[in-house]
Amino acid sequence: MAHLVNHEWLRTNADILWRRTKLGLRFTEKQVIALGQYLTKS
């Protein structure tokens, strides 16, 4: 994920989970929350 944030300018869950990777199809609610927390720290 760090590469996406640092080099692809992704800043939101939607950018990562749906627009670029389609990981939203597989992530659990808990994982989505953890991703959001990671993004706010970056």
KETI-319364 format. One line per field, with one value per residue: chain; x, z, y of N, C-alpha, C, O in turn. Coordinates in nm, 4 decimals. Last residue first. Layout:
N
kette c(A|...)
nxx c(X|...)
nzz c(Z|...)
nyy c(Y|...)
caxx c(X|...)
cazz c(Z|...)
cayy c(Y|...)
cxx c(X|...)
czz c(Z|...)
cyy c(Y|...)
oxx c(X|...)
ozz c(Z|...)
oyy c(Y|...)
// end
This chain:
42
kette c(A|A|A|A|A|A|A|A|A|A|A|A|A|A|A|A|A|A|A|A|A|A|A|A|A|A|A|A|A|A|A|A|A|A|A|A|A|A|A|A|A|A)
nxx c(-0.0471|-0.2565|-0.4712|-0.4140|-0.4551|-0.7300|-0.8177|-0.7318|-0.8988|-1.1471|-1.1093|-1.0851|-1.3458|-1.4921|-1.2670|-1.2065|-1.2983|-1.3805|-1.1875|-0.9911|-0.9713|-0.7699|-0.8675|-1.1269|-1.1510|-0.9465|-0.8198|-1.0278|-1.1678|-0.9910|-0.7650|-0.5305|-0.2676|-0.0397|0.1437|0.3512|0.2534|0.0328|0.1415|0.3468|0.2001|0.0807)
nzz c(0.6982|0.8722|0.7113|0.6112|0.8367|0.8670|0.6302|0.6844|0.8997|0.7679|0.5930|0.7743|0.8786|0.6554|0.4234|0.0738|-0.1786|-0.3245|-0.2866|-0.4699|-0.7064|-0.7573|-0.8247|-0.7229|-0.4796|-0.2883|-0.3439|-0.3520|-0.1168|0.0832|-0.0471|-0.1824|-0.4081|-0.5603|-0.6432|-0.4600|-0.1951|-0.2131|-0.3429|-0.1623|0.0626|0.0000)
nyy c(0.8363|0.8152|0.7719|0.5180|0.3576|0.3875|0.2644|0.0038|-0.0605|-0.0555|-0.2694|-0.4790|-0.4856|-0.5590|-0.7227|-0.7280|-0.8049|-0.5913|-0.4041|-0.4383|-0.3006|-0.1116|0.1508|0.1949|0.0384|0.0688|0.3215|0.5107|0.4483|0.5329|0.7847|0.8456|0.7944|0.8559|0.6749|0.6818|0.6582|0.4846|0.2626|0.1950|0.1196|-0.1189)
caxx c(0.0496|-0.1229|-0.4701|-0.4092|-0.3221|-0.6401|-0.8477|-0.6759|-0.7531|-1.1201|-1.1360|-0.9712|-1.2326|-1.5141|-1.3708|-1.1748|-1.2463|-1.4567|-1.3124|-0.9785|-1.0912|-0.7347|-0.7398|-1.0844|-1.2406|-1.0291|-0.7448|-0.9212|-1.2310|-1.0244|-0.8883|-0.5526|-0.3958|-0.1186|0.0215|0.3807|0.3698|0.0197|0.0247|0.3790|0.2860|0.0000)
cazz c(0.5904|0.9304|0.7867|0.5222|0.7754|0.9719|0.6553|0.5717|0.9191|0.8779|0.5385|0.6908|0.9676|0.7148|0.5259|0.2066|-0.0867|-0.3405|-0.2121|-0.3454|-0.6876|-0.7356|-0.8765|-0.8492|-0.5945|-0.2882|-0.3385|-0.4527|-0.2474|0.0697|0.0169|-0.0512|-0.3569|-0.4987|-0.7232|-0.6015|-0.2241|-0.1485|-0.3986|-0.2991|0.0691|0.0000)
cayy c(0.8614|0.8291|0.8967|0.6328|0.3655|0.4347|0.4052|0.0780|-0.0573|0.0381|-0.1361|-0.4438|-0.4608|-0.4274|-0.7237|-0.6746|-0.9070|-0.7149|-0.3897|-0.5146|-0.3840|-0.2521|0.1016|0.2561|0.0247|-0.0514|0.1956|0.5098|0.4258|0.3912|0.7393|0.9049|0.7464|0.9630|0.6844|0.7000|0.7423|0.6153|0.3307|0.2344|0.2381|0.0000)
cxx c(0.0569|-0.0193|-0.3346|-0.4066|-0.3099|-0.4977|-0.7570|-0.6995|-0.6854|-0.9697|-1.1065|-0.9879|-1.1089|-1.3969|-1.3875|-1.2946|-1.2210|-1.4174|-1.4004|-1.1042|-1.0810|-0.8519|-0.7200|-0.9605|-1.1826|-1.1111|-0.8348|-0.8531|-1.1271|-1.0803|-0.9068|-0.6762|-0.4127|-0.2562|-0.0766|0.2577|0.3900|0.1325|0.0096|0.2627|0.3220|0.0857)
czz c(0.5539|0.8245|0.8524|0.5979|0.6888|0.9186|0.7606|0.5895|0.8059|0.8992|0.6443|0.6306|0.8886|0.8053|0.5801|0.3001|0.0549|-0.2365|-0.2224|-0.2597|-0.5632|-0.7289|-0.8650|-0.9089|-0.7245|-0.4152|-0.3594|-0.4595|-0.3589|-0.0682|-0.0015|0.0211|-0.2137|-0.4516|-0.6678|-0.6896|-0.3723|-0.1926|-0.3419|-0.3616|-0.0714|0.0000)
cyy c(1.0069|0.8657|0.9205|0.7647|0.4911|0.4498|0.4640|0.2267|0.0199|0.0514|-0.0299|-0.3039|-0.4179|-0.3880|-0.5817|-0.6858|-0.8581|-0.8188|-0.5120|-0.5029|-0.4733|-0.3486|-0.0492|0.1915|0.0782|-0.0699|0.0746|0.3739|0.4225|0.3616|0.5895|0.8531|0.7933|0.9179|0.7877|0.7165|0.7731|0.7084|0.4712|0.3111|0.2868|0.1262)
oxx c(0.1334|0.0858|-0.3012|-0.3446|-0.2088|-0.4283|-0.7113|-0.6090|-0.5905|-0.9188|-1.0477|-0.8908|-1.0357|-1.3548|-1.3049|-1.4085|-1.2147|-1.4943|-1.4865|-1.1248|-1.1533|-0.8321|-0.6596|-0.9497|-1.1898|-1.1381|-0.8028|-0.8316|-1.1370|-1.0444|-0.8467|-0.6903|-0.3207|-0.3514|-0.1853|0.2685|0.4410|0.1083|-0.0225|0.2839|0.3271|0.0467)
ozz c(0.4651|0.8577|0.8850|0.5516|0.6928|0.9528|0.7470|0.5660|0.8307|0.9150|0.6137|0.6190|0.9323|0.8078|0.5529|0.2606|0.1475|-0.2088|-0.1371|-0.1694|-0.5519|-0.7448|-0.9536|-1.0309|-0.8270|-0.4545|-0.4397|-0.5675|-0.4504|-0.1299|-0.0894|0.1412|-0.1327|-0.4551|-0.7229|-0.8009|-0.4065|-0.2238|-0.4145|-0.4262|-0.0959|-0.0570)
oyy c(1.0445|0.9205|1.0344|0.8605|0.5611|0.5456|0.5775|0.3068|0.0941|0.1624|0.0738|-0.2292|-0.3292|-0.2724|-0.4945|-0.6613|-0.9390|-0.9109|-0.5338|-0.5840|-0.5723|-0.4690|-0.1097|0.1788|0.0105|-0.1833|-0.0131|0.3188|0.3408|0.2613|0.5277|0.8764|0.7822|0.9959|0.8050|0.7680|0.8798|0.8250|0.5652|0.4137|0.4073|0.2282)
// end
